[in-house]
Amino acid sequence: MGKIGRNEQCPCGSGKKFKHCCLPKEQAGLVRTNPEAALKISLLSEIDAIVAVALEKTQKVKELGVFILLATKNGDAWLLEITDSDAVQLAKDGEALDIPIDEQTDTIEINWSHTFDLSKKEFELTAYSDKSKTVMADYPTQEINASIKRIKKRFPSEILDRVHVDPATQEQTP
């Protein structure tokens, strides 16, 4: 992600221009100057927290930026990304799984394993590997749907469109 312009929307999602929101705080040294690093730390700590909730077999839905973290009563945990409806499982049946995240200095790469769909009031997963579909019973579809609506309302479409970086167009640093 490049440098944020003063007149661009603030990446915190407030809807204000950067110069009227986080720039003064950044200049005063009150916030991290690298929003990607802050998100990386927040995302990994929230993943650990949602996996812990899943291991306790407690249901929870949590929003973090464009992500939804989900823990279910049967011990599953998922990380959902709303712009492309991507999903990756973090825990299954009360057992933590390896987290497929590759951290770089300026990006977070997640190896998404599924896409998700909430049509017909069901949580349906489609595996990238073999295109198999699975309907997950007793998942909190209403809460997840409400979270998606809140996130889409909170972030302008211009910001949501910039979530994914095409590796072919990324600048290479020496």
C-alpha positions in Angstrom: 0.0 0.0 0.0 1.3 3.4 -0.9 1.5 6.7 1.0 -1.8 8.1 2.1 -2.6 11.5 0.6 -3.7 14.3 2.9 -7.1 14.7 1.0 -7.8 11.0 0.7 -10.3 9.1 2.9 -8.7 8.2 6.3 -7.8 4.5 6.3 -9.3 4.2 9.8 -12.7 4.1 8.3 -14.1 7.3 9.9 -15.2 8.7 6.6 -13.2 11.9 7.2 -10.2 13.1 5.1 -6.9 11.9 6.4 -5.7 15.5 7.2 -8.7 16.0 9.5 -8.6 12.6 11.2 -5.4 10.5 11.8 -2.8 12.8 10.2 -2.6 15.2 13.2 -2.4 12.3 15.6 0.3 10.7 13.5 2.3 13.9 13.4 2.0 14.2 17.2 3.3 10.7 17.5 0.1 9.4 19.0 -0.6 6.7 16.4 1.5 4.2 14.5 2.9 5.7 11.3 2.5 2.3 9.5 -1.2 1.3 9.3 -0.3 -2.0 7.7 1.8 -3.0 10.7 -1.0 -2.0 13.1 -3.5 -4.1 11.2 -1.0 -7.1 11.1 -0.6 -7.0 14.8 -4.3 -6.6 15.4 -5.3 -9.3 12.9 -2.9 -11.9 14.4 -3.9 -11.2 18.0 -7.6 -11.3 17.0 -7.1 -14.6 15.2 -5.5 -16.0 18.4 -8.4 -14.7 20.5 -11.1 -16.1 18.2 -9.4 -19.5 18.1 -9.3 -19.5 21.9 -13.1 -18.8 22.0 -13.7 -21.6 19.5 -11.6 -24.0 21.6 -14.0 -23.2 24.5 -16.9 -24.0 22.1 -18.4 -20.6 22.5 -20.1 -18.7 19.6 -18.7 -15.2 18.8 -18.7 -12.9 15.7 -16.2 -10.1 15.7 -15.5 -7.4 13.1 -12.0 -6.1 12.3 -11.7 -3.8 9.3 -12.9 -5.8 6.3 -12.6 -9.1 8.2 -15.1 -11.0 10.3 -13.8 -13.5 12.8 -16.2 -16.3 13.7 -16.2 -18.9 16.4 -19.0 -21.5 16.7 -20.4 -23.7 19.5 -19.0 -26.8 17.8 -15.4 -25.5 18.0 -14.9 -24.1 14.5 -13.2 -20.8 13.9 -13.1 -18.9 10.6 -11.6 -15.7 9.2 -13.9 -14.2 6.6 -13.0 -11.3 4.2 -16.1 -9.5 2.9 -14.9 -7.9 -0.4 -14.3 -11.2 -2.2 -16.2 -13.5 0.3 -13.0 -15.4 1.0 -12.7 -17.7 4.0 -10.1 -19.7 5.8 -10.6 -22.1 8.7 -8.7 -21.4 11.9 -10.0 -24.2 14.1 -12.1 -27.3 13.6 -14.0 -29.3 16.1 -12.2 -27.6 19.0 -8.7 -28.1 17.5 -6.6 -25.1 16.4 -5.3 -25.4 12.8 -2.2 -23.9 11.2 -2.9 -20.3 10.2 -2.0 -19.8 6.5 -0.7 -16.2 6.8 2.5 -14.9 5.2 3.6 -11.6 6.7 5.7 -9.2 4.8 6.8 -5.8 5.8 4.1 -4.0 3.8 1.4 -6.7 3.1 -0.4 -9.6 4.7 -1.0 -12.6 2.4 -3.6 -15.0 3.5 -4.0 -18.4 1.7 -7.8 -18.5 1.4 -9.2 -22.0 1.3 -12.8 -21.3 0.6 -15.4 -18.7 -0.5 -18.5 -18.2 1.6 -22.1 -17.4 0.7 -25.0 -16.5 3.0 -27.9 -16.9 0.5 -31.0 -18.8 1.7 -30.1 -17.9 5.3 -27.4 -20.7 5.2 -23.7 -20.4 5.6 -22.3 -22.2 2.5 -18.7 -22.8 1.9 -17.1 -23.6 -1.5 -13.6 -25.0 -1.4 -11.1 -23.5 -3.9 -9.3 -26.9 -4.2 -12.1 -29.0 -5.6 -15.1 -26.6 -5.8 -17.0 -28.8 -3.3 -19.8 -27.1 -1.4 -20.7 -27.5 2.2 -23.6 -26.0 4.2 -22.6 -25.4 7.8 -25.5 -26.0 10.1 -26.1 -23.8 13.1 -23.7 -21.0 12.0 -24.9 -17.5 13.0 -25.8 -16.3 9.5 -27.9 -13.5 10.7 -25.1 -12.0 12.8 -22.6 -12.5 10.0 -24.9 -10.8 7.5 -25.4 -7.9 9.9 -21.6 -7.6 10.3 -21.1 -7.5 6.5 -23.7 -4.7 6.2 -22.1 -2.7 9.0 -18.6 -3.0 7.4 -19.9 -2.0 3.9 -21.6 1.0 5.5 -18.5 2.0 7.5 -16.0 1.8 4.5 -16.5 3.6 1.2 -16.4 1.4 -1.9 -13.2 3.1 -3.0 -11.4 1.7 0.1 -13.0 -1.7 -0.2 -11.8 -1.9 -3.8 -8.2 -1.3 -2.7 -8.1 -4.2 -0.1 -6.6 -6.7 -2.6 -3.3 -6.0 -4.2 -2.5 -7.7 -7.5 1.0 -9.2 -7.2 1.7 -8.7 -10.9 1.2 -4.9 -10.5 3.1 -4.5 -7.2 6.3 -2.4 -7.3 9.4 -4.4 -6.7 11.8 -2.9 -4.2 15.6 -3.6 -4.6 
